[in-house]
Amino acid sequence: MNGFDFCVKALEIDANPSVCFMSSDLISQEALRKQYPSLSVGCFIEKPITIENLVKRVKSELEYSPSKLRFDEILKLVEYIPITGSLPSNGRFEKDITMDSVFYFESLRRNGSFRDIVRVINMELAKIVEQQNRLQREIQNTIFPDIQQRYRQLREIGCSYPVEYLLFDFCLATLDDDYLDAALYLAHSFHILGLSKSLNLLLSVIVNEKLARDTDVRRLIILLSRALEPRNAELYVDTYGNTFRKRYELYREGLRKEGI
């Protein structure tokens, strides 16, 4: 068993330890992530290294904690990923970039990938979903500041669309692999609900790169759906027709698979 195999086994027991890999060989982080897709490690140290720099790297890793980041700070990490597109809803990876391509996140002083961002968001969403029944409105405000005020404004001007469903419908369409519908819902969410550029960028990459079948991405969409689900949504399944019913059932199946 090599060090990477050991780390995979250790993370199955405890998902939260700080890990640094050190090697005298040049490490291709992207190739490593393909071989060990469950690893989410941002600290790779190449030997030789001075004691001073080693202490700095290890100290930085020990002080790093995703739980210390605010949700908006996590979302801003997507801006370190090379993404094309003039509008937030047009985001695509630049040529030869994948979910597992590694970049330096200057604000965190560590390396990471688009997949790492998705996984950290999943951790935060999982915490949010645990509190769902008690604090639904507060939870939504954590993810989307001022969204309740935006809902009120839209009702006051006579918006007939049930705006609480807008981003929820985006999630359901994405789970259904209907990327055209998902892109439309996302564009409307950006312009009508005033979603942040970072969130739009992240979600638009998922749509435009057709990543909904990726395990980490699918978990993100299911958790986001749960955090956004309007109250009593199941009562309106028949009202909104067969397409909504099919997508809602996919979503509920996803919740069961995730044990939510």
N, C-alpha and C positions, 0 to 999 in steps of 0.2 A: 504493500500500500504506500503510495507516495503522499506528499504533503497535501496535494489537492484532493485526493480521495479521502484522506483523513478529515479535511475541512468539511467536505460534503456530509460525511457521517456525523461529525460534531454538530453541524448546523441542524441536522434532523432531530437532535436531542435538545438543543437550545439555539433558537434562531437569533439571539441577541448579542453574542460575544463580539468584541472588537477583534478583527483579524488583519494581520499584515503578512504578505508573502515576500520573502527575500530570496533572491537567486543570483548566481553569477552569470546566468544565461540571459540573453535578451528575451523578454517575455512578450509574446503577442497577446495582449489582453483580449482582443476580439476573438482570436482563435481559441483562447482558453475558455471564454464564455460559451463558445459554440460546443466545446467538448464537455463543459460543466455548466449547463444552462441554469441550474439552481443556485449557483454562486452569485452573490451580490457583494463584491469586495472592491473597495476603492483604493486600498493601500498596497501598492506594489513597489518594492524597493530593490534596486539593482545594485549588486556588489561590483566593485568595492565601494564602500561608503564610509565617511568619517564618523567618529563617535558623536560629534556635535550634531551632524545632520540626521543621524539615526535617532538620537534623542528627540529632535524636533519632529520627525515624522511619526514616531510612536506616540509622543505626547499629543500631537494633533489628532491622531486616530482615537486615542482614549477620550479626548475632550469632545469629539464629534458625536452627536446624537440626533437622529432624525426627529425624535420627539420634542426637541428644543426648537424646531422650526415651525413657524406659523404656516398655515395652509397657503397663503399667498406667496411666501418665500419659497415653498416647494415648487409651486407652479412657475415661478420666475426662472427656475433652473432650466426650463425648456429653451430659454433664449441662448443658452450655451451650445445648443445643438444646431448644426448647419441646416437650416430649413429655408426653402425657397417659397415664393408667393408674396404678392403685393398686399393682399388682405389676409387677416387672421384666418379666415375660413378657407383659404387656398393653400394651406401649408402642406408641403411635401419635403421629404428628405432630399438633400442634394445628391448628385450622382455618386454612387458607390457607398452611400451611407445607409446603415441598417439600424434596427433597434438596439443592436449590441455594440455598435461602434462607440469607442471610448473617447471622452473629451475631458479637459481639465475644467472643473467648476471653481472658478476663482473665488467666489463668495464663500465656498466651503473649504477651499485649499485641499481638494482631493479630486480624484478622477471619478468619472461616472458615465453612464449611458442613458439613452431614452428609456430603456427597460428599467434601469435603476430608479429613475424618476417615477415611473408607473408603479413600481413596487413600494416606494415610500408613500406615494399617494394612497395606495391600497391599505397600507398600515394605518394611515390616518382615517380613511373612510371606514375601516373596520371598527375603529374606536367610536366613530360617530354613530354608526349603525347600532352599536350596542346600547346607545342612549336614545335610540329613535323614538320609542313610545313616550318617554318622559319629556323630551326637549325638542320636538320636531321643528318648531319655528326657530329656536335658538341655533339648532344644527344647520338649518338652511342659511341662516345669516352668517354662520362661520364660513361656509363655502362661498356664498354670494352676498357680500355686504349690500345692504339697502334694497334687497330684492323685494321685501314685503312692501316697502314704500313704492317701488316701481309697479307692483301689482295693483296697488290702490290707484295710482295715477292712470294706469291703462283702463281700469274700470270706470273712472270718472270721465274719461273722454269717450266712453261708449264702445270700447273694444269688445267685440262679440266672441272672439276666440277665447276659450278657457286657458288663459296664459299660464296657469299653474302646470299645465300639461306640456308646455312647449319643449322644454329641455328633457322632460321625461319621455316625450315622444321621440326625441332624438335618440335617446338611449335604446328604446325599444326597436326603432328602425335599424340601429347598428347591430343589435343582437340578431336581427332577422336578416342580416347581410344585405339590406336594401340601402346601399350607400348613396343613391340619388336622393331618396327621401331624407336620409340622415343629414346630408349636406344642406338640404333646404331648411330643415328644422334648425340646424346649427346656425345658418346665416340669419334666420329670423330671430333666434335667441340672442345673437350678437347685437343686432340692430334694435330689437324691441326691448330686450331685458337689460341690455348694456353690460353683457358679460365682459370680463377682463380679456385683454389681448392674449395674455399667457395661457389662459384656459382655452380660449378659442384655438390658439396655435396648437396646443397639445391634442385637442379633440379633432381638429381638422386633419392632422397628420394621421390619426387613427382611421379616419374616413378615407382620405385620399390614397393612403398606402394599403387600405383594405386589411387592417390588422385585427379585426374583431375575432378571428379564430385563434389568435395567440392566447395562451392560457392566462398570462398576466394581464393582458389588455382586457380580456373578457371578464376577468374578476373585477377590474376597475369599473367597467360599464355596469356590471350587476350591482356593485356596491353604490355607485353613483345613482343608479335607478332607485335603489332602496332609500337612499338619503333624500331623494327628490319626490318620491311617490306621493301624489296628492291623497288626502284623506278620503277613505271610502272609494278608492279607484275601482275596486272589484265590483262595486254596485253598478258601474256604468259600462261594463264590458259589452252588454247587449246594445246599449245606446250608441256606442261608437263603431259598431259593425264588425264584420268578420276579420278584417285586417288587424284591427286593434286587439280583438280576442286572441288571434293567433300569436301576436307579438307579446301580449300580456302573459299568455301561457308559457312562452319561451322564457320570459323573465322569471316567472314563478318556479319553473323547472330549474333555472340557474340558481335561484335562492336555495332550493332544496339541496342541490349538488354542493353548494358552498356551506351548507349547514346553518343557514341564516333563518 
